[in-house]
Amino acid sequence: MASEAEDLEAEAAEQWELVNTPLGEMWSGRTRYAAAMFFFKRGEMNAETLEVYRICARLDAEDPLAIIRDRDVGKEWLKRMGHC
């Protein structure tokens, strides 16, 4: 039986995959936004960064990371995503 910590790690790993859903796939913007909300609730993303994901939720082909970079918000999130 998995411990609570292991369950949380498994959930975080699944959400990490979802926040990295490829651009252009049907419903990918909403998928990325839902996963971003998970990281926001855990305190791993600021509100300005989450707002970019919200704006991009209906725009499956739009890269939220480019907008985050352009708005100069979420520098820590960009580092985590490997987009320094």
The first five atom37 places (N, CA, C, CB, O) and aatype in JSON, in Angstrom:
{
  "aatype": [12, 0, 15, 6, 0, 6, 3, 10, 6, 0, 6, 0, 0, 6, 5, 17, 6, 10, 19, 2, 16, 14, 10, 7, 6, 12, 17, 15, 7, 1, 16, 1, 18, 0, 0, 0, 12, 13, 13, 13, 11, 1, 7, 6, 12, 2, 0, 6, 16, 10, 6, 19, 18, 1, 9, 4, 0, 1, 10, 3, 0, 6, 3, 14, 10, 0, 9, 9, 1, 3, 1, 3, 19, 7, 11, 6, 17, 10, 11, 1, 12, 7, 8, 4],
  "atom_mask": [
    [1, 1, 1, 1, 1],
    [1, 1, 1, 1, 1],
    [1, 1, 1, 1, 1],
    [1, 1, 1, 1, 1],
    [1, 1, 1, 1, 1],
    [1, 1, 1, 1, 1],
    [1, 1, 1, 1, 1],
    [1, 1, 1, 1, 1],
    [1, 1, 1, 1, 1],
    [1, 1, 1, 1, 1],
    [1, 1, 1, 1, 1],
    [1, 1, 1, 1, 1],
    [1, 1, 1, 1, 1],
    [1, 1, 1, 1, 1],
    [1, 1, 1, 1, 1],
    [1, 1, 1, 1, 1],
    [1, 1, 1, 1, 1],
    [1, 1, 1, 1, 1],
    [1, 1, 1, 1, 1],
    [1, 1, 1, 1, 1],
    [1, 1, 1, 1, 1],
    [1, 1, 1, 1, 1],
    [1, 1, 1, 1, 1],
    [1, 1, 1, 0, 1],
    [1, 1, 1, 1, 1],
    [1, 1, 1, 1, 1],
    [1, 1, 1, 1, 1],
    [1, 1, 1, 1, 1],
    [1, 1, 1, 0, 1],
    [1, 1, 1, 1, 1],
    [1, 1, 1, 1, 1],
    [1, 1, 1, 1, 1],
    [1, 1, 1, 1, 1],
    [1, 1, 1, 1, 1],
    [1, 1, 1, 1, 1],
    [1, 1, 1, 1, 1],
    [1, 1, 1, 1, 1],
    [1, 1, 1, 1, 1],
    [1, 1, 1, 1, 1],
    [1, 1, 1, 1, 1],
    [1, 1, 1, 1, 1],
    [1, 1, 1, 1, 1],
    [1, 1, 1, 0, 1],
    [1, 1, 1, 1, 1],
    [1, 1, 1, 1, 1],
    [1, 1, 1, 1, 1],
    [1, 1, 1, 1, 1],
    [1, 1, 1, 1, 1],
    [1, 1, 1, 1, 1],
    [1, 1, 1, 1, 1],
    [1, 1, 1, 1, 1],
    [1, 1, 1, 1, 1],
    [1, 1, 1, 1, 1],
    [1, 1, 1, 1, 1],
    [1, 1, 1, 1, 1],
    [1, 1, 1, 1, 1],
    [1, 1, 1, 1, 1],
    [1, 1, 1, 1, 1],
    [1, 1, 1, 1, 1],
    [1, 1, 1, 1, 1],
    [1, 1, 1, 1, 1],
    [1, 1, 1, 1, 1],
    [1, 1, 1, 1, 1],
    [1, 1, 1, 1, 1],
    [1, 1, 1, 1, 1],
    [1, 1, 1, 1, 1],
    [1, 1, 1, 1, 1],
    [1, 1, 1, 1, 1],
    [1, 1, 1, 1, 1],
    [1, 1, 1, 1, 1],
    [1, 1, 1, 1, 1],
    [1, 1, 1, 1, 1],
    [1, 1, 1, 1, 1],
    [1, 1, 1, 0, 1],
    [1, 1, 1, 1, 1],
    [1, 1, 1, 1, 1],
    [1, 1, 1, 1, 1],
    [1, 1, 1, 1, 1],
    [1, 1, 1, 1, 1],
    [1, 1, 1, 1, 1],
    [1, 1, 1, 1, 1],
    [1, 1, 1, 0, 1],
    [1, 1, 1, 1, 1],
    [1, 1, 1, 1, 1]
  ],
  "atom_positions": [
    [[0.84, -1.18, 0.0], [0.0, 0.0, 0.0], [0.89, 1.25, 0.0], [-0.96, -0.01, 1.22], [1.83, 1.35, 0.78]],
    [[0.58, 2.18, -0.87], [1.37, 3.4, -1.01], [1.09, 4.35, 0.15], [1.08, 4.09, -2.36], [-0.03, 4.45, 0.63]],
    [[2.13, 5.04, 0.57], [1.97, 6.02, 1.63], [1.34, 7.29, 1.05], [3.33, 6.33, 2.31], [1.26, 7.46, -0.16]],
    [[0.91, 8.17, 1.94], [0.33, 9.44, 1.49], [1.36, 10.26, 0.72], [-0.19, 10.24, 2.69], [1.02, 10.89, -0.29]],
    [[2.6, 10.25, 1.17], [3.67, 10.99, 0.47], [3.88, 10.43, -0.94], [5.0, 10.9, 1.28], [4.07, 11.19, -1.89]],
    [[3.84, 9.11, -1.07], [3.99, 8.49, -2.39], [2.82, 8.85, -3.3], [4.12, 6.96, -2.25], [3.0, 9.09, -4.49]],
    [[1.62, 8.89, -2.73], [0.44, 9.28, -3.51], [0.55, 10.72, -4.0], [-0.84, 9.12, -2.66], [0.22, 11.02, -5.15]],
    [[1.04, 11.61, -3.12], [1.21, 13.01, -3.51], [2.27, 13.16, -4.59], [1.6, 13.85, -2.3], [2.1, 13.96, -5.52]],
    [[3.33, 12.39, -4.49], [4.39, 12.43, -5.52], [3.87, 11.91, -6.85], [5.61, 11.6, -5.08], [4.18, 12.47, -7.9]],
    [[3.07, 10.85, -6.8], [2.49, 10.3, -8.03], [1.55, 11.31, -8.68], [1.74, 8.97, -7.73], [1.55, 11.48, -9.9]],
    [[0.75, 11.99, -7.85], [-0.16, 13.02, -8.37], [0.62, 14.17, -8.99], [-1.08, 13.55, -7.25], [0.27, 14.65, -10.07]],
    [[1.68, 14.61, -8.33], [2.51, 15.7, -8.86], [3.15, 15.3, -10.19], [3.61, 16.09, -7.84], [3.23, 16.11, -11.11]],
    [[3.6, 14.06, -10.29], [4.2, 13.58, -11.54], [3.18, 13.57, -12.67], [4.79, 12.16, -11.34], [3.48, 13.94, -13.8]],
    [[1.96, 13.15, -12.35], [0.9, 13.13, -13.37], [0.56, 14.56, -13.81], [-0.36, 12.42, -12.82], [0.39, 14.81, -15.0]],
    [[0.46, 15.48, -12.86], [0.15, 16.87, -13.19], [1.28, 17.52, -13.99], [-0.13, 17.67, -11.91], [1.04, 18.36, -14.85]],
    [[2.52, 17.12, -13.69], [3.66, 17.65, -14.44], [3.54, 17.25, -15.91], [5.0, 17.13, -13.85], [3.79, 18.06, -16.8]],
    [[3.17, 15.99, -16.17], [2.97, 15.55, -17.55], [1.86, 16.35, -18.22], [2.63, 14.04, -17.6], [1.98, 16.73, -19.38]],
    [[0.79, 16.62, -17.49], [-0.35, 17.34, -18.06], [-0.01, 18.8, -18.35], [-1.53, 17.26, -17.11], [-0.44, 19.34, -19.37]],
    [[0.75, 19.45, -17.46], [1.11, 20.85, -17.7], [2.04, 20.97, -18.9], [1.77, 21.47, -16.45], [2.2, 22.05, -19.48]],
    [[2.66, 19.86, -19.27], [3.54, 19.81, -20.44], [2.87, 19.2, -21.67], [4.79, 19.02, -20.1], [3.56, 18.77, -22.6]],
    [[1.55, 19.16, -21.67], [0.82, 18.64, -22.84], [1.23, 19.43, -24.08], [-0.72, 18.71, -22.61], [1.26, 20.66, -24.04]],
    [[1.54, 18.75, -25.17], [1.99, 19.44, -26.38], [0.98, 20.46, -26.9], [2.29, 18.44, -27.48], [-0.23, 20.25, -26.81]],
    [[1.49, 21.54, -27.42], [0.65, 22.58, -28.01], [-0.1, 22.02, -29.21], [1.49, 23.81, -28.42], [0.41, 21.16, -29.93]],
    [[-1.3, 22.53, -29.41], [-2.07, 22.19, -30.6], [-2.97, 20.98, -30.48], [0.0, 0.0, 0.0], [-3.85, 20.79, -31.32]],
    [[-2.78, 20.17, -29.46], [-3.68, 19.02, -29.28], [-5.04, 19.53, -28.8], [-3.08, 17.98, -28.27], [-5.12, 20.5, -28.05]],
    [[-6.09, 18.86, -29.23], [-7.43, 19.24, -28.82], [-7.53, 19.23, -27.29], [-8.48, 18.3, -29.46], [-7.12, 18.27, -26.65]],
    [[-8.07, 20.3, -26.72], [-8.27, 20.48, -25.28], [-6.95, 20.63, -24.5], [-9.05, 19.3, -24.72], [-6.97, 20.59, -23.27]],
    [[-5.84, 20.79, -25.18], [-4.56, 20.88, -24.47], [-4.45, 22.14, -23.63], [-3.41, 20.83, -25.47], [-3.82, 22.12, -22.57]],
    [[-5.04, 23.23, -24.06], [-5.0, 24.46, -23.28], [-5.71, 24.3, -21.95], [0.0, 0.0, 0.0], [-5.22, 24.74, -20.92]],
    [[-6.86, 23.65, -21.99], [-7.61, 23.41, -20.75], [-6.88, 22.42, -19.85], [-9.03, 22.89, -21.07], [-6.89, 22.54, -18.63]],
    [[-6.25, 21.45, -20.46], [-5.48, 20.46, -19.7], [-4.32, 21.13, -18.98], [-4.95, 19.34, -20.63], [-4.09, 20.89, -17.8]],
    [[-3.6, 21.98, -19.7], [-2.48, 22.7, -19.09], [-2.96, 23.61, -17.97], [-1.73, 23.52, -20.14], [-2.31, 23.7, -16.93]],
    [[-4.1, 24.28, -18.16], [-4.64, 25.17, -17.14], [-5.03, 24.4, -15.88], [-5.86, 25.93, -17.68], [-4.73, 24.84, -14.77]],
    [[-5.69, 23.27, -16.05], [-6.07, 22.46, -14.89], [-4.83, 22.02, -14.11], [-6.89, 21.23, -15.34], [-4.83, 22.06, -12.88]],
    [[-3.81, 21.61, -14.81], [-2.57, 21.19, -14.15], [-1.89, 22.39, -13.49], [-1.61, 20.52, -15.15], [-1.34, 22.26, -12.39]],
    [[-1.93, 23.55, -14.14], [-1.34, 24.76, -13.55], [-2.05, 25.1, -12.24], [-1.43, 25.94, -14.54], [-1.41, 25.53, -11.28]],
    [[-3.36, 24.92, -12.21], [-4.12, 25.18, -10.98], [-3.62, 24.29, -9.85], [-5.63, 24.95, -11.22], [-3.54, 24.73, -8.7]],
    [[-3.28, 23.05, -10.16], [-2.73, 22.13, -9.16], [-1.45, 22.71, -8.56], [-2.44, 20.74, -9.79], [-1.28, 22.74, -7.34]],
    [[-0.55, 23.19, -9.41], [0.71, 23.74, -8.93], [0.51, 25.07, -8.19], [1.68, 23.93, -10.1], [1.22, 25.36, -7.24]],
    [[-0.46, 25.86, -8.63], [-0.78, 27.1, -7.94], [-1.27, 26.8, -6.52], [-1.84, 27.9, -8.72], [-0.82, 27.43, -5.56]],
    [[-2.17, 25.85, -6.4], [-2.72, 25.49, -5.08], [-1.64, 24.96, -4.14], [-3.82, 24.45, -5.23], [-1.76, 25.1, -2.93]],
    [[-0.61, 24.37, -4.69], [0.5, 23.88, -3.87], [1.52, 24.97, -3.56], [1.2, 22.72, -4.58], [2.49, 24.73, -2.85]],
    [[1.29, 26.17, -4.08], [2.2, 27.28, -3.84], [3.44, 27.25, -4.71], [0.0, 0.0, 0.0], [4.44, 27.9, -4.39]],
    [[3.39, 26.51, -5.8], [4.53, 26.35, -6.69], [4.45, 27.23, -7.93], [4.66, 24.92, -7.11], [5.31, 27.17, -8.8]],
    [[3.41, 28.06, -7.99], [3.2, 28.95, -9.13], [2.51, 30.19, -8.6], [2.36, 28.26, -10.28], [1.62, 30.09, -7.75]],
    [[2.9, 31.37, -9.09], [2.24, 32.59, -8.63], [0.97, 32.86, -9.44], [3.21, 33.8, -8.74], [0.71, 32.24, -10.46]],
    [[0.18, 33.8, -8.94], [-1.13, 34.1, -9.54], [-1.0, 34.65, -10.96], [-1.89, 35.09, -8.68], [-1.82, 34.34, -11.81]],
    [[0.03, 35.46, -11.21], [0.2, 36.03, -12.54], [0.48, 34.94, -13.58], [1.34, 37.05, -12.53], [-0.01, 35.01, -14.71]],
    [[1.25, 33.95, -13.19], [1.56, 32.84, -14.09], [0.3, 32.01, -14.35], [2.67, 31.95, -13.5], [0.02, 31.63, -15.48]],
    [[-0.45, 31.74, -13.29], [-1.71, 31.0, -13.45], [-2.66, 31.74, -14.38], [-2.38, 30.77, -12.08], [-3.35, 31.12, -15.19]],
    [[-2.7, 33.05, -14.28], [-3.58, 33.85, -15.13], [-3.23, 33.66, -16.61], [-3.48, 35.34, -14.77], [-4.13, 33.61, -17.45]],
    [[-1.97, 33.54, -16.93], [-1.57, 33.28, -18.32], [-2.13, 31.93, -18.77], [-0.03, 33.31, -18.47], [-2.64, 31.82, -19.89]],
    [[-2.03, 30.92, -17.94], [-2.59, 29.61, -18.29], [-4.1, 29.7, -18.47], [-2.24, 28.56, -17.22], [-4.67, 29.03, -19.33]],
    [[-4.77, 30.53, -17.64], [-6.22, 30.7, -17.77], [-6.54, 31.33, -19.12], [-6.78, 31.57, -16.62], [-7.44, 30.87, -19.82]],
    [[-5.82, 32.37, -19.47], [-6.04, 33.05, -20.75], [-5.84, 32.08, -21.92], [-5.1, 34.26, -20.89], [-6.58, 32.12, -22.9]],
    [[-4.85, 31.22, -21.81], [-4.52, 30.28, -22.88], [-5.38, 29.01, -22.86], [-3.06, 29.89, -22.79], [-5.23, 28.15, -23.73]],
    [[-6.26, 28.88, -21.89], [-7.03, 27.64, -21.74], [-7.84, 27.29, -22.99], [-7.97, 27.77, -20.56], [-7.99, 26.11, -23.31]],
    [[-8.35, 28.27, -23.69], [-9.15, 28.01, -24.9], [-8.33, 28.11, -26.17], [-10.32, 28.97, -24.97], [-8.87, 27.97, -27.27]],
    [[-7.04, 28.34, -26.02], [-6.16, 28.53, -27.17], [-5.14, 27.39, -27.2], [-5.45, 29.91, -27.11], [-4.0, 27.56, -26.76]],
    [[-5.55, 26.26, -27.71], [-4.74, 25.05, -27.66], [-3.35, 25.21, -28.26], [-5.45, 23.95, -28.35], [-2.41, 24.55, -27.82]],
    [[-3.21, 26.06, -29.25], [-1.91, 26.2, -29.93], [-1.04, 27.31, -29.34], [-2.14, 26.47, -31.4], [0.12, 27.47, -29.74]],
    [[-1.58, 28.08, -28.39], [-0.84, 29.2, -27.81], [0.11, 28.71, -26.72], [-1.82, 30.25, -27.23], [-0.28, 27.92, -25.86]],
    [[1.35, 29.16, -26.77], [2.36, 28.76, -25.8], [2.32, 29.68, -24.58], [3.78, 28.78, -26.44], [2.73, 30.84, -24.67]],
    [[1.82, 29.2, -23.45], [1.76, 30.05, -22.26], [3.14, 30.48, -21.78], [1.02, 29.34, -21.14], [3.29, 31.55, -21.19]],
    [[4.15, 29.66, -22.0], [5.49, 29.99, -21.55], [6.03, 31.22, -22.26], [6.43, 28.82, -21.76], [6.74, 32.03, -21.65]],
    [[5.72, 31.38, -23.53], [6.16, 32.56, -24.28], [5.49, 33.81, -23.72], [5.83, 32.4, -25.79], [6.13, 34.86, -23.62]],
    [[4.24, 33.71, -23.36], [3.52, 34.86, -22.8], [4.04, 35.17, -21.4], [2.0, 34.58, -22.76], [4.2, 36.34, -21.05]],
    [[4.3, 34.14, -20.62], [4.86, 34.34, -19.28], [6.19, 35.08, -19.4], [5.05, 32.99, -18.55], [6.46, 36.0, -18.64]],
    [[7.0, 34.68, -20.35], [8.29, 35.33, -20.58], [8.09, 36.78, -21.03], [9.11, 34.56, -21.64], [8.77, 37.67, -20.54]],
    [[7.16, 37.01, -21.95], [6.9, 38.36, -22.46], [6.38, 39.29, -21.37], [5.89, 38.3, -23.61], [6.71, 40.48, -21.35]],
    [[5.57, 38.76, -20.48], [5.0, 39.57, -19.39], [5.97, 39.73, -18.23], [3.7, 38.94, -18.89], [5.73, 40.5, -17.3]],
    [[7.07, 38.99, -18.28], [8.08, 39.04, -17.23], [7.5, 38.65, -15.87], [8.68, 40.44, -17.15], [7.78, 39.28, -14.85]],
    [[6.7, 37.59, -15.88], [6.17, 37.01, -14.64], [6.59, 35.55, -14.59], [4.59, 37.15, -14.56], [6.92, 34.96, -15.62]],
    [[6.59, 34.97, -13.42], [6.83, 33.54, -13.31], [8.23, 33.1, -13.65], [0.0, 0.0, 0.0], [8.42, 32.04, -14.26]],
    [[9.23, 33.87, -13.28], [10.61, 33.5, -13.6], [10.98, 32.15, -13.01], [11.57, 34.57, -13.11], [11.67, 31.35, -13.65]],
    [[10.54, 31.89, -11.78], [10.82, 30.6, -11.15], [10.14, 29.46, -11.9], [10.37, 30.61, -9.67], [10.7, 28.38, -12.05]],
    [[8.93, 29.72, -12.37], [8.21, 28.69, -13.13], [8.91, 28.42, -14.46], [6.76, 29.12, -13.38], [9.01, 27.26, -14.88]],
    [[9.39, 29.46, -15.11], [10.13, 29.27, -16.36], [11.38, 28.44, -16.14], [10.5, 30.63, -16.97], [11.7, 27.58, -16.96]],
    [[12.09, 28.69, -15.05], [13.26, 27.89, -14.72], [12.87, 26.43, -14.53], [13.95, 28.42, -13.44], [13.52, 25.52, -15.04]],
    [[11.81, 26.23, -13.79], [11.35, 24.85, -13.53], [10.98, 24.13, -14.82], [10.16, 24.86, -12.57], [11.19, 22.93, -14.96]],
    [[10.41, 24.89, -15.76], [10.0, 24.31, -17.03], [11.17, 24.17, -18.0], [8.9, 25.16, -17.65], [11.01, 23.63, -19.1]],
    [[12.33, 24.67, -17.6], [13.5, 24.58, -18.46], [13.56, 25.64, -19.53], [0.0, 0.0, 0.0], [14.21, 25.46, -20.57]],
    [[12.88, 26.76, -19.29], [12.82, 27.88, -20.25], [13.36, 29.14, -19.59], [11.36, 28.11, -20.76], [12.64, 30.13, -19.44]],
    [[14.61, 29.1, -19.21], [15.22, 30.24, -18.51], [15.39, 31.44, -19.39], [16.56, 29.85, -17.94], [15.88, 32.47, -18.94]]
  ]
}
